[in-house]
Amino acid sequence: MRTEPGVDDLLSLFPPGTHTDDDGTLVVGGCRLDDVADEFGTPAIVVDEYALRRRAREYLNAFRSRWLRSDVAFASKSFPCTAIQRVMVEEGLHLDVAGGGEIVTAIKAGADPDRLLLHGNAKTDEELELAIEHGLGLVVIDNFDDIDRLERLLPRGSRQRCLVRVIPGVEAATHASQATGHARSKFGLLPDAAREAIARVEHSPLLHLEGVHTHVGSQLLDVDQLAAAVAPIAALGTFETYDLGGGLGARYTYDEHPPRVDDYADAMIAQARALLPADSRLIVEPGRSLVARNACTLYRVTTVKRGVLTHVAVDGGMGDNLEVSLTGQRFEATLVARVGGGETVTVVGRHCESGDQLVDGVALRDPAVGDLLAVPVTGAYCYTMANQYNGARRVPVVLARDGAARLVVRRDTWQDLVSRDVD
Ligand SMILES: *Cc1c(COP(=O)(O)O)cnc(C)c1O
């Protein structure tokens, strides 16, 4: 049986600094969430900009203070909009981009192309052409066809810097959809094939082998599993750069206790000291653990229906949060005006799927139609998977900073929903 969390437990899931106003209303980034809802409507993703900046700095310091030549590359796919990528760039992070679309947003965000790193297990000619055209710093070779394509597309006389992605052979304790490092993975090459790819890249006049890359999975809560990424790439030889991937978990619920960034860095760097050349460059690619906690999603309650269960339905759902149905991730929730527990309810969305639940069993205090509901820890993989199912208008993103709220991605309009229908 879970013990009922208190108000402080709930606040601890929101961005650091989140508090309640004198009348009990939730305040994120200095902004009352009822004011944010009045101004920008619901559903909406609200990001605490300063909290996000502090987290980016915490990451960079954690690694730089332990390993001289280290870089943190934000895994853009976890929250790939211009404003978020720009924050990361301004804080000194590199960006990891998965495919052409994220190159476009990163360039619009003002990123130095030399500090972009392109991933993808199925890169197309078009995407590689975009990478070449913008002069991306690093392309991560996932398969032999990437090498063929690059050799065909690169202009004579150029030299594209590359990493070769290696399957680490680590069975990560996470949801199957989030484990990428096991031997059956579609991402990267098994060690023998990786050696062959490394040799090909080394002999190519158009490519420069800068190093190797690996990634174990996502939402990992055990530093030893994350640190297990180092040995498989160390075994491939001596290189200029070792990219250790991302994957550190975020805290979604009261009973989860993910490692702190410092503990994560300790574990990674201990392995690096033992196994990698001291003058090599390390890259880590956090996504989720950078952004998840620093945003929440605001909804309006549309109906409260009492039956076998009490269903509290809101004006969003799987159109703005696919994590619940895709990975089974549990979230918490609270009413914005009355933080903390009361009656146990099931929070459901507006979509035509029974699986469209936001929280299965959460205590809300006197939920009623018109109330605002906030779901914390929605900074990662929510905006990015927003969709138009059931004619949903995709969610806007609002940055809250020092009491001022600024719209950085607008909501879809009704017109947007038909704008691609050419006939
Ligand atoms: C998804 C991904 C990341 C980021 O993972 P998080 O769990 O969000 O930290 C980093 N590197 C690669 C190659 C990825 O695919």
The ligand as a MOL file (V3000), in Angstrom:
LIG
                    3D

  0  0  0     0  0            999 V3000
M  V30 BEGIN CTAB
M  V30 COUNTS 15 15 0 0 0
M  V30 BEGIN ATOM
M  V30 1 C 17.4350 8.6780 -26.9590 0
M  V30 2 C 18.8900 8.7590 -26.9960 0
M  V30 3 C 19.5780 9.5110 -26.0470 0
M  V30 4 C 18.9040 10.1740 -24.8840 0
M  V30 5 O 18.3380 9.2560 -24.0210 0
M  V30 6 P 17.6470 9.7630 -22.6610 0
M  V30 7 O 17.1410 8.5310 -22.0400 0
M  V30 8 O 16.5700 10.6980 -23.0410 0
M  V30 9 O 18.7190 10.4160 -21.8540 0
M  V30 10 C 20.9380 9.6360 -26.1810 0
M  V30 11 N 21.5960 9.0430 -27.1920 0
M  V30 12 C 20.9620 8.3070 -28.1200 0
M  V30 13 C 21.7330 7.6990 -29.2110 0
M  V30 14 C 19.6020 8.1250 -28.0460 0
M  V30 15 O 18.9920 7.3780 -28.9560 0
M  V30 END ATOM
M  V30 BEGIN BOND
M  V30 1 1 1 2
M  V30 2 1 2 3
M  V30 3 2 2 14
M  V30 4 1 3 4
M  V30 5 2 3 10
M  V30 6 1 4 5
M  V30 7 1 5 6
M  V30 8 2 6 7
M  V30 9 1 6 8
M  V30 10 1 6 9
M  V30 11 1 10 11
M  V30 12 2 11 12
M  V30 13 1 12 13
M  V30 14 1 12 14
M  V30 15 1 14 15
M  V30 END BOND
M  V30 END CTAB
M  END
